[in-house]
Amino acid sequence: MPALAKTSFTATITWLGVVADREAGLPSRSVTSMALGFAGPPGESHAGLTRPSCSRVLGVYPRNTPIRNTRQISIVSVEELALIAQRMGLDTLDPTLIGATMVISGIPDFTHVPPSSRLLAASGASMTIDMENRPCVLPARPIETSHPGVGARFKPAAKGLRGVTAWVEAEGTVSVGDTLTLFIPDQPAWSQAARAVDV
């Protein structure tokens, strides 16, 4: 019996980008198509089969522990970018400024799609969603450069709207305008979640 359920939700890729060197700067460079390999998008600084652990998993591993790279791709939605911009007092928020890899449109409450969901392209490329990409302070500087006095507003404005991180499960090419089909784990939410952590 399949463990992933095909949903009625599809998304359209509206933008793609690559961060060539995150040490040099966070902003993405726009591209029209992207060949997704098992290590992630070529030329992307977040690509690789493994990565050093960061603050997001500090409760599990000491910093810089080599771990499987489940954050090869940063995906945000058009709808949630618009809400972030609104909260920041901007008309729009350019995805290049937050280092996004992919912008999609069409899936409501995208940031909270269940972990381990899949986004499947017609080419066969499939991305597995790891988890919510919680906002950090890094986009503040490029946003501040483009919108003086606004950069520091990003982190609070993006809470619950920052999109997800994902990794490539099946290789293939994706392009702006492509349709992605959403599959979600065919299981109920864990009954003990509320007791397990203090949220």
ABEGO torsion letter per residue (X at the ends): XBABBBBABBBBBABBBBBABAAAEABBBBBABBBBBAAEBBGBAABEABBBBBAAAAAABBBGBBBBBABABBBBBAAAAAAAAAAAGBABBBAAAAGBABBBBGBBGAAABBBGBBBBBAAGBBBBBABBBBBBAAAAAAAAAABBGAAAAAAAAABGAAEBBBBBABBEBBBBGBBBBBBBBBBBBBAAAAAABBX
